[in-house]
Amino acid sequence: MSKLTKKRTSLALSGLLVFNLFNAGVISQSFAAETYVETFDNSNATGSYSTNLFEGNDEVTWSYVASRDEGDYPIDGKGVMLRRSSDTSSITSGLIEDGISSFSVDLKKGFTGSGNRQVELYINGELKGTSEAFDDTDVHNFSVDNLDIAGEVEIKLVNVTEKQIVIDNISWTSFDGEVTQASKVKASIGSGEVTEGTEIVLSTSTDDASIYYTTDGSEPTEESTLYEAPITVSEDVTIKAIAVKEGLDASNVGSFTYTVKKPLEVTSITDVRNLEVGSEAKVEGIVTASIETGGQTNLFVEDETGGIVVRGDINANVGDRISAEGSLNQYFDMAQLEVDAINVLVENETVPEPKVITSSDLTSETGEAVEAELVKVKNVTITDLDSNGNFTGMDANGEFKLRPQDRSLLEVGKTYDAITGVIDYNYSEYKLTPRSALDIIEDTFSVMANPASGAIEVGSTVELSTLVEDGVIYYTVDGTEPTTDSIVYNTPIEITEDTTLKAIVVKDGETSKVSTFDYQTILALDSLDIHDIQGVGHVSLYDGQVVKNVKGIVTHVDGSRGFFMESPEADDDVRTSEGIYVYIKGTNVEVGDLVSVTGEVEEFKPMGYADAKDLLTTEIKATDVTVEASNQELPAPVVIGEDRIPPTKVIDNDAFAQFDPEEDGIDFYESLEGMRIVLNDATVVGHPKYEEVPVVVESTVDSLRTEAGGVIITPEDDNPERITVKIGKDMDLKTGDKFDGSITGIVTYDYSMFKLEMTEDLPAVIDSGLERPVTDIEKAEDKLTVASYNIENFSAETDHEKVEKIAQSIIENLKTPDVVGLIEVQDNDGPTDSGSSDASKSYETLIAAIEAAGGPTYHYTDIAPVYNEDGGQPGGNIRVGYIYNPERVSLVDKPAGDATTAVGYDENGLTLNPGRIDPTNEAFSNSRKSLAAEFEFNGERVVVIANHLNSKRGDGAAYGSEQPVVLGSVPSRIEKAKVLNGFINDALAVNPDANIVVLGDMNDFEFAESMITLKGNVLTNMIEELPANERYTYIYQGNSQVLDHILVTNNVADNTEVDIVNINTDFTEASGAASDHDPILIQMDLTKTPDDNGDGESTDIESVIADFKAGDASAQELATELAELVMSEEIQPSEAKSLISKVVLDGVTDKKTIKHVNTSVNHIERDLAKMITEVNKHGESKLSKYVDKVENELEKILKRL
């Protein structure tokens, strides 16, 4: 249900004035009350705590401090989470007209830590109420009535505890009483200390009222001074004021007392560091480093006593002497002076020499003495680099941490003569932060350059230097190696073209190694167009440069933070984007303005996960924006599918070696960064999530398509045609729905992928008519059905609607399987940190719902994990388990295992039932354990192994900055697969005819190495028996893919049917989805022998394949036979694949051989499927082409055998 944005509770017209004549002729005003609700649908809060503002419902602006989005603790969709009182977390409205009579807000506990939650309500700065304290997970309503304040009001909610609170549905009613008195006067600055010369603006919300004031402490009357201009405070003063309007009583007196702040004296930095938090102070010193972080600048400033960080929206160069005054804060225990502005006293004063220290000066006990100072550590070996960009260095005294501005400056394994930098403190560690390449001295006996390699403006100069006293520098600029016959360096070198500069230093006959510096020339910084700045590539050559008077037409205004603009005239190179983002707060530009922008080019990391290796976005951090003209025609947007065609297979295949938008999807979207594009009649390829939806433009698609209209990822196709549209609201869209018209927006990037930020309303949606399917598999008395179903963090606390949906899907869509392997079952109270991992009530909740919906009364079995040792949500104790229908199957009666005892397999089957497979193996550390259970059906025993292998967290992003993508999660899944495969091999060694089913959420594709390892030569992955376009159980960023699998031992594969029932991934919850995964169902005939025709004889094609393997039939003969059988519909491509695998891999144990054969067999299936389409469409002339393809793959198989 969508949230209401505004509810009117009065039948009277809004703002209706009722005039009552009183005896004295006084006119009163009364207004019909209205109720307003702020739903936070427009909130821009992200998953990180920040301070920002947004325009909410009814044009009310809300500003929040130290707050984030609702995370996993929503009340009614989007909300805001206030962090804690020590961070002054709060949310404040802009001025709201019409007053306030009553107020309410919904509150909920954020995160799971224990402790009371409580907020205070302030109206116009006056405390009006405090909520009741709570520490449960319920939603609490906090309301205050009888406020009855007329005129403009400001609402403020403050977190007064140290625990997180989620707020939503802020509701208030306007003042509905009679107005007989003018509204009280307000001052632009509240009472307190101000600097001399501060101007105070007085105002009242009563229209056309006059303001009278005094400054001598007397009570104001209509005879007092008439307010006509701001009042300048030059000495301590109390301003008292009233508002007067004919027909209304004069307002109550507003009183504002100001004391003039004495000018701060410069205090030594060491003394400032010792002040109390919140103290005002003034420092003077030299800037040693400038680091952008969190949208502001940290200047590291030193005087003769020490160093400190000066933080704000400020700018200064290294070497500048500055003065700064502000408030002292401790940011995670690092002292910083927070300021609004600085004064540059002297430009380019000499930077102090770095203090030489050792690692022993950077311990938790000693680091405070050098915090924020410029230092040097000598003879450092880099030994390690962690995932957060922190290097470990070692000198003679021990280890310490380094975190350079540019990670490429250091290399693990190298030893450096000296490393210089400033000392930062974060995550409870002191860290040396080198500022640039000049801080890294690999060899003291060498030459350094300033600037170092990189972009340089045409005509600029490079200065060479050395630490070798009296050393002579020789250099070349033609690429040759320098010698003592080369040019002697004595003046800066002018660079007029791309240049490789090589230099040596010579002293006393000893010559250094050659130092090489590569420079790319850039245009004059006051003559650039947007496409010059964007350039051909992912990183601008102008990064860090201050560009001047860059022209652009504003195409979209991004709230109060900045805007997008495009070049008035494009170049003829499609590789260079014509759009760019301009970051500047408080600008008043409008769409269609022609602007001139001056500022620093910055490669900025947009919103995303802190540790994600994301691409950077080129922007201009503007210091000046001038509007030169308005109402200009916008540059025509790029129409995708007409003006530009995206690549259809590859995201990146060259590790950024070449910028190739025609071949690489990552380069294609980069070439459109910041530009407007149009998607015509886009098709939805996955349900919305986070108010975003993935789409494709049909004319650009060259993908394997699902019946629903999605696109399937394959080893050869990453589907770069997809793009995610930020729709900004919840919509009930499903795969295959189409937008009836154009989606227009700007290409942006956040959370590791390119997205379209809409600039115009969405067109209407054409419903695809897709319905949640029912399995084609029919129940049979003599056939066993087994399902795998990830039910997404299910517990007894799961909301009733979801429980009912899962129950209905098991009954109606899966037709009550005999055994259901359940994935993601949590303990009884879900993520509540209760100390118990028992899940009996969770199973019973689902079983009762199935029974209530008309299904059978299932039984369950599982093994509870050791508390909080199997990963997943803390306190949730996620695990796999089973429900089974006792009318159809029985759990073989044996002692049950426990959380840490390994199950085995002997002549009687499982040694424990159920039992965990090698649960203490390192491969399963802090991860869900695999659970084996033995069932009996019609006298036949079946072992089912349920699994939930580790997720893909730790993998790089397809559109990330690391190419090729680093798949950090893969090795762990491979190790688990080895354990599982080993258990199955051991079981088959005891009983070659054992019926074994392996199912679950494997978190990997059917063609992945982990699944090939799991299969080995003993299992058949039933997913691979399906047509390729039916293989998906999950949709991620619009890519349909298989993460869930059911495999069976080869002895029962031929007598097993499989069906993926796509009831969830293509749909939203509103359309019936109950989980983020689709279930899989198999049906097994355990009475048949494993041959193809039921008479114990092999098929003719199996004989041909066997002859081919033995060398008695050629690849061409087999390819021709397969093509004829497929075209005559005697076998399907998937059957051909299965038969080849079965015969060819019989007796093969080498894993590499199995992997390569499976790859070729997959290609054969694909080629045979394409052959059917092509021959039916174009005739038998196409047949020979695909026979040749199949023959080629068969030849590859022969080479591997």
Secondary structure, DSSP 8 states (H G I E B T S, - for coil): ----SEE---SS-TT----EE-TT--EEEE----EEEE--TT----SS-EEEEEE-GGG-EEEEEEEEE-TT--SSSS-EEE--GGGT-EEEE--BTT-BSEEEEEEEE-SS--S-B-EEEEETTEEEEE---B-SSS-EEEEE----B-S-B-EEEEE-SSS-EEEEEEEEE---SEE-B----EESS-SEEE-TTEEE-EE-SSTT-EEEEESSS----TTSEE--S-EEE-SSEEEEEEEE-TTSB----EEEEEEE-----B--HHHHHTS-TT-EEEEEEEEEEEEEETTEEEEEEE-SS-EEEEEES----TT-EEEEEEEEEEETTEEEEE-S-EEEEETT------EEE-GGGGSTTTGGGGTT-EEEEEEEEEEEE-TTS-EEEEETTEEEEE--SSGGG--TT-EEEEEEEEEEEETTEEEEE--SGGGEES-SSSEEEES-SEEEETT-EEEEEESSTT-EEEEESSSS---TTSEE--S-EE--SSEEEEEEEEETTEE---EEEEEEEE--TTS--HHHHH-SSSS-TTTT-EEEEEEEEEEEEETTTEEEEE-SS--S-TTS-SEEEEE-TT----TT-EEEEEEEEEEE--SS-TT--B--EEEEEEEEEEEEESS------EEBTTTB---SSBS-SSTTSS--TTTBHHHHHHTTTT-EEEEES-EE-S--BTTEEEEE-GGG--SEE-TTS-EE-BTTB--TT-EEEE--S-----TT-EESSEEEEEEEEETTEEEEEESS----EE---------S----TT-EEEEEEEEEEE-TTS-HHHHHHHHHIIIIIS---SEEEEEEE--TTTT---S----HHHHHHHHHHHHHTT----EEE----STT-S-SSTTT--EEEEEE-TTT-EE-------SS-B--EETTEESSSSEESSTTSGGGTTS---EEEEEEETTEEEEEEEEE---STTB--TTBSSSS--BTTHHHHHHHHHHHHHHHHHHHHH-TT--EEEEEE-SS-TTSHHHHHHHTTTEEEGGGGS-GGG--SEEETTEEE--EEEEEEHHHHTTEEEEE--SSTTS-GGGT--SSS--EEEEE-TTS-SSSSSSS---HHHHHHHHHHHTSS-HHHHHHHHHHHHHTTSS-HHHHHHHHHHHHTTT---HHHHHHHHHHHHHHHHHHHHHHHHHHHH-GGGHHHHHHHHHHHHHHHHHH-
